[in-house]
Amino acid sequence: MIRVLVVDDQPLVRAGIRAVLDRAEDVEVVGEAGDGRAALDRLRVARDVDVVLMDLRMPVVDGIEATRRIVADPALEAVAVVALTTFDDEELVLSALRAGASGFLLKDAEPDELRRGVRTAAAGEAVLSPAVTRGVVRAAVTAVTPPPPSSEALQPLTAREREVLAAVGEGLSNDEIAQALVMSPATARTHVGRVLGKLGARDRAQLAALAWRTGLLPRR
């Protein structure tokens, strides 16, 4: 069972997310919090959470600072934090990723996407909502000083690995890559691991940025 803590300062949002997750047999909402401090207190008192769905704009302690504290706490190293965002929160999401969030989901994501995102985070993978991935990647690209790499950076990759990189750039999970490229999930995981190694990337967010910056994805 995947145990989830929902953190948002709006009770209706928390109730909606709980209603969606309660329909999944393998997911249980074990708690709610209305701000980052309350979330931290809940996590430190009861070590029964696998995934935190974290709003970013909250009073007392915001979601970015709460994420930073969770990631920095050795006692909470098994907890994955997924940022809850809206279409206009790209800079905040980027800050949350830098703070250590495992990814991001839209607050109004489809029920299946929300449940799938929780499962992905619990499995230790990055959650990149396709609807906002491009915006966050653009924010990451414009925030860096070095010039963007050319397509030559992709030379170590095979044609298949470039397809996988493009899929990561679109925000697809390993299971979704497997389905899109007609391969097994295990093969998809292997390809993603090889791409990470060949490109020296830390995580899937960096891969997504590389896919966009090298022109592998169309700029739209």
Secondary structure in CASP SS format (residue, H / E / C, confidence):
PFRMAT SS
TARGET T0000
AUTHOR 0000-0000-0000
METHOD secondary structure of the structure
MODEL  1
M C 1.00
I E 1.00
R E 1.00
V E 1.00
L E 1.00
V E 1.00
V E 1.00
D C 1.00
D C 1.00
Q C 1.00
P H 1.00
L H 1.00
V H 1.00
R H 1.00
A H 1.00
G H 1.00
I H 1.00
R H 1.00
A H 1.00
V H 1.00
L H 1.00
D C 1.00
R C 1.00
A C 1.00
E C 1.00
D C 1.00
V E 1.00
E E 1.00
V E 1.00
V E 1.00
G E 1.00
E E 1.00
A E 1.00
G C 1.00
D C 1.00
G H 1.00
R H 1.00
A H 1.00
A H 1.00
L H 1.00
D H 1.00
R H 1.00
L H 1.00
R H 1.00
V H 1.00
A C 1.00
R C 1.00
D C 1.00
V C 1.00
D C 1.00
V E 1.00
V E 1.00
L E 1.00
M E 1.00
D E 1.00
L C 1.00
R C 1.00
M C 1.00
P C 1.00
V C 1.00
V C 1.00
D C 1.00
G H 1.00
I H 1.00
E H 1.00
A H 1.00
T H 1.00
R H 1.00
R H 1.00
I H 1.00
V H 1.00
A H 1.00
D C 1.00
P H 1.00
A H 1.00
L H 1.00
E C 1.00
A C 1.00
V C 1.00
A E 1.00
V E 1.00
V E 1.00
A E 1.00
L E 1.00
T E 1.00
T C 1.00
F C 1.00
D C 1.00
D C 1.00
E H 1.00
E H 1.00
L H 1.00
V H 1.00
L H 1.00
S H 1.00
A H 1.00
L H 1.00
R H 1.00
A H 1.00
G C 1.00
A C 1.00
S C 1.00
G E 1.00
F E 1.00
L E 1.00
L E 1.00
K C 1.00
D C 1.00
A C 1.00
E C 1.00
P H 1.00
D H 1.00
E H 1.00
L H 1.00
R H 1.00
R H 1.00
G H 1.00
V H 1.00
R H 1.00
T H 1.00
A H 1.00
A H 1.00
A C 1.00
G C 1.00
E C 1.00
A C 1.00
V E 1.00
L E 1.00
S C 1.00
P H 1.00
A H 1.00
V H 1.00
T H 1.00
R H 1.00
G H 1.00
V H 1.00
V H 1.00
R H 1.00
A H 1.00
A H 1.00
V H 1.00
T H 1.00
A H 1.00
V C 1.00
T C 1.00
P C 1.00
P C 1.00
P C 1.00
P C 1.00
S C 1.00
S H 1.00
E H 1.00
A H 1.00
L H 1.00
Q C 1.00
P C 1.00
L C 1.00
T C 1.00
A H 1.00
R H 1.00
E H 1.00
R H 1.00
E H 1.00
V H 1.00
L H 1.00
A H 1.00
A H 1.00
V H 1.00
G H 1.00
E C 1.00
G C 1.00
L C 1.00
S C 1.00
N H 1.00
D H 1.00
E H 1.00
I H 1.00
A H 1.00
Q H 1.00
A H 1.00
L C 1.00
V C 1.00
M C 1.00
S C 1.00
P H 1.00
A H 1.00
T H 1.00
A H 1.00
R H 1.00
T H 1.00
H H 1.00
V H 1.00
G H 1.00
R H 1.00
V H 1.00
L H 1.00
G H 1.00
K H 1.00
L H 1.00
G C 1.00
A C 1.00
R C 1.00
D C 1.00
R H 1.00
A H 1.00
Q H 1.00
L H 1.00
A H 1.00
A H 1.00
L H 1.00
A H 1.00
W H 1.00
R H 1.00
T C 1.00
G C 1.00
L C 1.00
L C 1.00
P C 1.00
R C 1.00
R C 1.00
END
